[in-house]
Amino acid sequence: MKRDLSLLFLAVIAALVLGGCNTMQGAGKDIQKAGEKIEDAAKR
């Protein structure tokens, strides 16, 4: 029983970490696009 709970806990943590990576990658792309638009506006 204790082993099953430990495995379940590790699986949940792994899912959260992997989901967080995708979220941060998406946020990074959004910030990069915003920065590019600011650069374009500054060049004009």
N, C-alpha and C positions, 0 to 999 in steps of 0.2 A: 504494500500500500504506500509506504513512504517513498519507495523507488518510483512508483507511478506518478506521484505528486511532483517529485523532483523533475522527472522527464517532461511532465506537462508544463511546469514552471519554466524550464529551459526552452521549450518550444515557443511559449508565449513571448519570452524575452527575445528570442531570435527573430520572431515575426515583427516585433516592434522595432528592433534595430534595423532590419532590412527595409521596413516601411519608411522609417525615418531617413534612410539614405536616399530613397527615391524622392521623398518630399524635399530634402535639402538640394538635391540635384535640380529639381524643377524650379525651386526658388532661385537658385543660382542663375539659371537660364533667364528667368524673368528679370532679375537685376541686371544681368549683362545686356539684355535688349533695351532696358530703360537707359542704361549708361550710353549705349550707342546712339539712341535718339537725342540724348542731351548733347553728345559730341557733335552730331549733325546740326543741331540747332545753334550751337556755339560757332560752328564754322561759317554759318550764313551771315 
